[in-house]
Amino acid sequence: MNQQVQSVAFVTVAHHTADEERALTTVNGEVLLKHTVQGLLGTPELDLVVVSAPSRCASSFSAAVSGLSDRCRFVPGESLRQVFTAVEPALAPDAVILVHDALRAFTPQRTVRDVLTTIREGASVVVPVLPMADTVKSTDAGLITATVDRDGLRTAQTPIGFSLAAFRTALTLSADPGLDSVSGAHTVPGDPDAMRVATAFELTLAEALVAGGDQEAPL
């Protein structure tokens, strides 16, 4: 790309080795990974979507996103730190970095925009969150010992947003910055549709979501 990239989303499968296979599970005729990337590409505020994957699944991931858009690149790498090195020279000094779980294929574009906007407004790190709905218990030796006050608890989602400086700092602490390294982050409202599609039940929900046409249309 000739112009400097102002915003980039990295799509990763850094959680578990099994996620690589799950990302290639078919939902309504297309693999989850393709749904994820198409959702991000439908957000015009994003200049570039970079799909990364370890060498062991590079060919299948590359094939899944081949030809989608000139705003999409596949960059193989064993870690996000390695992939970032290949993209960093094209970034503007004030670029916004998003890190998105490949299995959160149906994250609404409004959530992506909220993360981007909050970083642009001065936040260093931003995470979409949802209120905790279930009753939470603490246990000891298999016995319930107390009910945890859930008023301050939230479930975290992606994309995680970073300023360029904050992302570089995160990479010094972890080769694959994720939800386990966002203490002190600002939050924006998450969405139930942004679930990780990692179980048979969640796959059924995803099929129903696509079949029902409830996905947010690109603007």
C-alpha positions in Angstrom: 0.0 0.0 0.0 1.4 3.4 -1.0 -0.3 5.5 1.7 0.4 5.0 5.4 -2.0 2.7 7.2 -4.1 4.6 9.8 -5.9 1.5 11.2 -5.2 -2.2 11.0 -6.9 -5.2 12.4 -4.9 -8.4 13.1 -7.0 -11.5 13.1 -5.4 -14.2 15.2 -5.9 -17.8 16.5 -3.5 -17.4 19.4 -5.8 -18.9 22.1 -5.5 -22.7 21.6 -4.2 -25.0 18.9 -7.7 -26.3 18.4 -8.8 -22.9 17.4 -7.0 -23.2 14.1 -9.4 -26.1 13.1 -12.4 -24.3 14.5 -11.7 -21.2 12.4 -12.1 -23.4 9.3 -15.5 -24.7 10.4 -18.2 -24.0 7.9 -21.1 -21.8 8.8 -23.7 -21.3 6.0 -21.3 -22.4 3.3 -18.3 -20.2 4.4 -15.6 -20.9 6.9 -15.7 -18.9 10.2 -12.5 -17.2 9.3 -14.0 -15.8 6.1 -17.0 -14.5 8.0 -14.7 -12.8 10.5 -12.6 -11.1 7.8 -15.7 -10.0 5.7 -17.2 -8.4 8.8 -14.0 -6.4 9.4 -13.8 -5.4 5.7 -17.3 -4.2 6.0 -16.1 -1.5 8.3 -14.7 1.2 6.0 -12.8 2.9 8.8 -10.4 0.0 8.8 -7.6 0.5 6.2 -6.1 -3.0 6.5 -7.1 -6.5 7.8 -4.2 -8.8 8.4 -4.8 -12.5 8.9 -2.0 -14.3 10.8 -1.5 -18.0 11.5 1.4 -20.3 12.3 3.1 -22.1 9.5 1.3 -25.4 10.3 -2.0 -23.9 9.1 -0.8 -21.1 6.8 -1.9 -22.6 3.5 -5.5 -23.3 4.6 -5.9 -19.9 6.2 -4.4 -18.1 3.2 -6.7 -20.0 0.9 -9.7 -19.0 3.0 -9.2 -15.3 2.6 -7.6 -15.3 -0.9 -9.1 -12.7 -3.2 -11.4 -11.1 -0.7 -10.1 -7.6 -1.0 -6.9 -5.5 -1.6 -7.5 -4.3 2.0 -6.8 -7.9 3.3 -3.4 -9.5 3.6 -2.3 -12.9 4.9 1.0 -12.8 6.9 2.2 -16.1 8.3 4.0 -16.0 11.6 4.5 -18.0 14.8 3.5 -15.0 17.0 1.7 -11.6 16.6 5.0 -10.0 17.4 6.5 -11.6 14.3 3.6 -10.7 12.1 3.6 -7.1 13.4 7.2 -6.7 12.3 6.1 -7.3 8.7 3.4 -4.7 8.8 4.9 -2.0 11.0 6.8 -0.1 8.3 3.5 0.8 6.6 1.9 2.2 9.7 1.2 5.9 10.3 2.6 7.3 13.6 -0.9 7.6 15.1 -2.2 4.2 13.7 -4.8 2.3 15.6 -4.2 -1.4 16.1 -7.0 -3.9 16.6 -6.4 -7.5 17.7 -9.4 -9.7 16.9 -10.2 -13.4 17.7 -10.8 -15.3 14.5 -13.6 -17.2 16.2 -15.6 -14.1 17.0 -16.9 -14.1 13.4 -20.1 -12.1 13.9 -18.9 -9.1 16.0 -21.1 -6.2 14.9 -19.4 -3.4 12.9 -20.7 -0.9 15.5 -18.6 -2.6 18.1 -15.5 -2.3 15.9 -16.3 1.4 15.3 -16.7 2.0 19.0 -13.3 0.6 19.7 -11.7 2.6 16.9 -13.4 5.8 17.9 -12.4 5.4 21.6 -8.8 5.0 20.7 -8.9 8.0 18.4 -10.4 10.0 21.3 -7.3 9.3 23.4 -7.6 5.9 25.1 -4.5 3.7 24.9 -6.3 0.3 25.2 -10.0 -0.5 24.7 -11.9 -3.7 25.2 -15.6 -4.4 24.5 -17.4 -5.9 27.5 -20.8 -7.3 28.5 -22.3 -7.4 32.0 -22.0 -10.8 33.8 -25.4 -12.5 33.6 -24.8 -15.7 35.5 -24.6 -16.1 39.2 -21.0 -16.5 40.2 -19.8 -18.6 43.1 -16.4 -19.0 44.8 -15.5 -22.6 45.8 -13.0 -24.4 47.9 -12.3 -28.1 47.7 -15.4 -28.6 45.6 -17.7 -26.7 48.0 -19.4 -23.4 47.4 -18.1 -20.9 49.9 -19.7 -17.6 48.7 -21.7 -15.7 46.1 -19.5 -13.2 44.2 -20.9 -9.8 43.7 -21.2 -9.6 39.9 -22.0 -5.8 39.7 -18.4 -5.0 38.8 -17.8 -8.1 36.7 -17.8 -8.1 32.9 -17.1 -10.7 30.2 -14.5 -9.4 27.7 -14.6 -9.6 23.9 -12.6 -8.6 20.9 -11.5 -6.6 19.0 -9.0 -5.2 21.5 -8.0 -1.7 20.4 -4.5 -0.3 21.0 -2.8 3.0 20.2 0.4 2.2 18.3 2.5 3.1 21.4 0.5 0.9 23.7 0.7 -2.0 21.2 4.4 -1.7 21.0 4.6 -1.8 24.8 2.3 -4.8 24.9 4.6 -6.6 22.5 7.5 -6.2 24.9 5.5 -8.0 27.5 4.0 -10.8 25.4 4.5 -12.1 21.9 0.8 -12.4 21.5 -1.0 -9.6 23.4 -4.6 -10.6 24.2 -7.4 -10.3 26.8 -5.1 -11.5 29.5 -2.9 -8.4 29.2 -5.4 -5.5 29.2 -5.5 -4.3 32.8 -6.4 -0.7 33.0 -8.1 -0.7 29.6 -11.1 1.5 28.8 -14.3 -0.3 27.9 -17.1 0.0 25.3 -20.3 -2.0 25.1 -19.9 -5.5 23.7 -22.6 -7.5 21.9 -24.0 -11.0 22.4 -23.4 -11.7 18.7 -19.6 -11.4 19.3 -19.5 -14.8 21.0 -16.6 -17.1 20.3 -17.8 -19.9 18.1 -15.9 -22.7 19.8 -18.5 -25.4 20.6 -21.2 -27.3 18.8 -23.9 -25.3 20.6 -22.2 -22.0 19.6 -21.9 -23.3 16.0 -25.7 -23.9 16.0 -26.3 -20.4 17.2 -24.0 -19.0 14.5 -25.9 -20.9 11.8 -29.2 -19.5 13.2 -27.7 -16.0 13.2 -26.7 -16.2 9.6 -29.8 -17.9 8.4 -32.0 -15.4 10.2 -30.3 -12.5 8.5 -29.7 -10.7 11.8 -26.1 -9.6 10.9 -25.5 -5.9 10.7 -25.3 -4.7 7.1 -22.1 -2.8 6.0 -22.4 0.9 5.9 
